[in-house]
């Protein structure tokens, strides 16, 4: 019976992130529209867009290879697995042993690798520009992410998310400068990885500024739907990661009752709403930066992550 409950809870976790990902994107769009005194699209518009794309015919270029057709599913699979590993409403789930920050970083890197290859596969100038920009930004975003991982691993003594979230709710944490620096670094990386303002603006199609959109410009139909769903999952993943690492309160403990799981779910929804609200306010208040400044923006994250790690070598209490 315990095994069935564990499998069911893990299944709920996997389906929950899949179901909530488009809703979070729709919520951020709604917040931005309301702040700009507009009605904005409905909260469920991302679901409608995905259904519309699934019903459309797939149009492929004559020179597209098997990689172009397979890449959307590989990107989606890697992103979904990574998002499912992050504890959302409970810790100690069936696959929590694999919920490792380094594994999640590797899965996201794999998804980026296939996306960049797919962008270059057709041979268009837009795809090449987007892939080269994505690779350039990755050279700073991934080291910054790893520095953040090293800093939280030095604090908790583990890279497993369940272990770190349990440590964060213990009285041993205290006030740490390194945690604040790691949080800012993670937020900057999350903004860049999700192609959000000020790094990128998915709502525009300007050649001088496109990064993510340039790589997926040739996709259509169900292929584009899968890629869009993976993008929604990626935004949810980073929101869940911030909630799990830095605001882990409310997570149900291993062996929790149904009531504790319900409280964990309600707390998770409130965290997502708060993070979505903050993201909408931030994107409304700031302008998009020039693409040549993105490297400097990500360099700040890398330096903050490195500083957080170095501080912990000086003193474990910082």
C-alpha positions in Angstrom: 0.0 0.0 0.0 2.8 2.4 0.9 4.4 1.7 -2.6 1.1 2.6 -4.3 0.8 5.8 -2.3 4.4 6.7 -3.2 3.9 6.1 -6.9 0.6 8.1 -6.9 2.2 11.0 -5.1 5.1 11.1 -7.6 2.6 10.8 -10.4 0.7 13.8 -9.0 3.9 15.8 -8.9 4.7 15.0 -12.5 1.2 15.9 -13.8 1.0 18.9 -11.5 4.0 20.7 -13.1 2.7 19.8 -16.6 -0.8 21.2 -15.9 0.3 24.3 -14.0 3.1 25.4 -16.4 0.9 27.2 -19.0 -1.2 28.7 -16.2 1.8 30.4 -14.7 2.7 31.9 -18.1 -0.9 33.1 -18.5 -0.9 34.6 -15.0 2.3 36.6 -15.7 0.8 37.9 -18.9 -2.4 38.9 -17.1 -0.5 40.7 -14.4 1.6 42.6 -17.0 -1.6 43.6 -18.9 -3.4 44.8 -15.8 -0.4 46.9 -14.8 -0.5 48.5 -18.2 -4.2 49.2 -17.7 -5.3 46.7 -20.3 -7.7 43.8 -20.1 -5.2 41.3 -21.3 -5.7 37.7 -22.5 -7.5 35.2 -20.4 -5.6 33.1 -17.9 -6.3 30.0 -19.9 -5.1 31.5 -23.2 -1.7 29.5 -23.2 -3.8 26.2 -23.1 -5.9 27.4 -26.0 -2.7 28.4 -28.0 -1.3 24.9 -27.4 -4.5 23.2 -28.6 -4.6 25.4 -31.7 -1.1 24.5 -32.6 -1.7 20.8 -32.0 -4.6 20.9 -34.5 -2.5 22.6 -37.2 -0.6 20.8 -39.9 3.2 20.5 -39.5 5.1 22.3 -42.2 8.7 21.1 -42.7 11.5 22.5 -44.8 12.8 20.3 -47.6 16.3 20.3 -46.1 15.2 19.5 -42.5 16.8 16.4 -41.0 15.6 13.9 -38.5 17.2 16.1 -35.8 14.8 19.0 -36.6 11.8 16.7 -36.2 13.0 14.9 -33.1 14.5 17.9 -31.2 11.1 19.2 -29.9 10.3 15.9 -28.1 13.9 15.6 -26.7 13.7 19.2 -25.4 10.3 18.6 -23.9 11.3 15.3 -22.2 14.5 16.7 -20.7 12.6 19.8 -19.4 9.7 17.8 -18.0 11.9 15.4 -16.1 13.9 18.3 -14.7 10.7 20.1 -13.6 9.3 16.9 -12.1 12.4 16.4 -9.9 12.1 19.8 -8.1 10.0 19.3 -4.9 6.8 21.4 -5.3 4.4 20.4 -2.5 6.3 17.6 -0.7 9.8 16.3 -0.1 11.0 12.8 0.1 9.0 11.6 -3.0 9.8 8.3 -4.7 12.4 9.9 -7.1 13.8 12.4 -4.6 17.1 10.5 -4.6 17.6 11.8 -8.2 16.4 15.4 -7.4 19.9 16.7 -7.6 20.8 20.2 -8.6 23.7 19.1 -10.8 21.4 16.6 -12.6 18.8 19.3 -13.2 21.4 21.6 -14.6 22.6 18.8 -16.9 19.1 18.1 -18.1 18.5 21.8 -18.9 21.9 22.0 -20.6 20.9 19.0 -22.8 17.6 20.7 -23.8 19.5 23.8 -24.7 22.0 21.8 -26.8 19.2 20.2 -28.8 17.4 23.5 -29.3 20.6 25.2 -30.6 21.2 22.3 -33.0 17.6 22.4 -34.2 18.0 26.2 -34.8 21.0 25.6 -37.1 19.6 22.5 -38.8 17.5 24.3 -41.4 20.4 26.6 -42.3 18.5 29.9 -42.1 20.2 33.1 -41.0 17.6 33.6 -38.1 18.3 30.1 -36.7 22.0 30.6 -36.9 21.8 34.0 -35.1 19.6 32.6 -32.4 21.8 29.5 -31.8 25.0 31.5 -31.7 23.5 33.9 -29.2 22.1 31.1 -27.1 25.5 29.4 -27.0 27.2 32.7 -26.1 24.8 33.3 -23.2 25.1 29.7 -22.0 28.9 30.2 -21.5 28.0 32.6 -18.7 24.6 31.3 -17.5 25.7 27.7 -16.8 28.9 28.6 -14.8 26.7 31.1 -12.8 24.2 28.3 -12.2 27.0 25.9 -11.1 28.5 28.6 -8.7 25.0 28.9 -7.2 24.8 25.1 -6.8 28.3 25.0 -5.2 27.3 27.7 -2.7 24.1 26.0 -1.5 25.9 22.6 -1.5 28.6 24.0 0.8 25.9 25.3 3.2 23.7 22.2 3.3 26.4 19.6 2.6 24.4 18.1 -0.3 23.2 19.0 -3.7 19.9 17.1 -3.2 16.9 19.4 -3.1 15.0 17.6 -0.4 18.1 17.8 1.9 18.6 21.5 1.2 15.0 22.4 1.8 15.0 20.5 5.1 18.1 22.3 6.1 16.6 25.7 5.2 13.7 25.2 7.6 16.0 24.2 10.5 17.2 26.7 13.0 20.8 26.2 11.9 20.4 28.4 8.8 20.5 31.8 10.3 21.2 34.9 8.2 23.8 34.3 5.5 25.2 36.7 3.0 26.1 33.9 0.7 22.4 32.7 0.5 21.3 36.2 -0.5 24.0 36.4 -3.2 23.1 32.9 -4.5 19.4 33.9 -4.7 20.1 37.0 -6.8 22.4 34.9 -9.0 19.7 32.3 -9.5 17.1 35.0 -10.3 19.3 36.5 -13.0 20.0 33.1 -14.5 16.3 32.3 -14.4 15.4 35.5 -16.3 18.0 34.8 -19.0 17.2 31.1 -19.3 13.5 31.9 -19.8 14.1 34.6 -22.3 12.3 37.2 -20.2 12.7 41.0 -20.1 15.3 42.5 -20.0 17.2 39.7 -21.7 14.7 38.8 -24.4 11.1 39.5 -25.3 9.3 36.5 -26.8 6.4 38.9 -27.9 8.6 40.5 -30.5 10.2 39.3 -33.7 12.9 41.8 -34.3 16.1 40.4 -35.9 18.4 42.5 -33.7 17.0 41.2 -30.4 15.7 37.7 -31.0 17.3 34.8 -29.2 14.9 32.0 -28.3 12.3 33.0 -30.9 14.9 32.9 -33.7 15.7 29.3 -33.0 12.1 28.1 -33.1 10.9 30.4 -36.0 10.8 27.5 -38.5 8.7 25.2 -36.3 4.9 24.8 -36.7 2.0 22.7 -35.6 2.5 20.1 -32.9 6.3 20.6 -33.0 5.9 24.2 -32.0 3.3 23.3 -29.4 5.7 20.9 -27.7 8.5 23.5 -27.7 6.1 26.1 -26.3 5.0 23.7 -23.5 8.7 23.0 -22.7 9.2 26.8 -22.4 6.2 27.0 -20.0 7.7 24.1 -18.0 11.1 25.8 -17.8 9.6 29.0 -16.3 7.7 26.8 -13.8 10.9 24.9 -13.0 12.8 28.0 -12.1 9.9 29.3 -10.0 9.7 26.0 -8.2 13.5 25.9 -7.7 13.5 29.4 -6.1 10.5 28.3 -3.9 12.2 25.0 -2.9 15.7 26.4 -2.2 14.9 29.8 -0.6 11.3 29.7 0.6 10.8 26.0 1.4 8.2 26.5 4.2 5.0 24.5 3.8 6.5 21.5 2.0 5.0 18.2 3.3 7.5 16.0 5.0 8.1 12.3 4.0 5.2 10.1 5.3 2.9 13.1 5.5 -0.9 12.7 5.7 -3.4 13.8 3.1 -4.0 17.0 5.0 -0.3 17.9 5.0 -0.1 17.2 1.3 -3.1 19.5 0.7 -1.5 22.3 2.8 1.7 21.7 0.8 -0.2 22.1 -2.5 -2.0 25.3 -1.3 1.3 26.7 -0.2 2.9 25.9 -3.5 0.1 27.6 -5.4 0.5 30.8 -3.3 4.3 30.8 -3.9 3.8 30.5 -7.6 1.3 33.3 -7.5 3.6 35.5 -5.6 6.6 34.8 -7.9 4.5 35.3 -11.0 3.2 38.6 -9.6 6.8 39.8 -8.9 7.9 38.7 -12.3 5.1 40.6 -14.0 5.8 43.8 -11.9 9.6 43.5 -12.7 9.0 43.1 -16.5 6.6 46.0 -16.5 9.0 48.3 -14.7 12.1 47.6 -16.7 13.0 48.0 -20.4 14.7 45.4 -22.6 18.4 45.8 -22.7 20.6 45.7 -25.9 21.6 42.1 -26.8 25.2 43.1 -26.4 24.6 44.0 -22.7 23.3 40.5 -21.8 26.8 39.2 -21.3 27.4 41.9 -18.7 24.1 41.1 -17.1 24.9 37.4 -16.8 28.5 38.3 -15.7 26.9 39.8 -12.6 25.2 36.5 -11.8 28.5 34.7 -12.3 30.4 37.1 -10.0 27.7 36.9 -7.3 27.7 33.1 -7.4 31.5 33.0 -7.3 31.5 35.5 -4.4 28.9 33.4 -2.5 31.2 30.3 -2.9 34.3 32.2 -1.8 32.6 33.7 1.2 31.8 30.1 2.4 35.4 29.1 2.1 36.4 32.1 4.3 33.7 31.3 6.9 30.9 28.7 6.9 28.7 31.1 8.9 28.6 33.8 6.2 
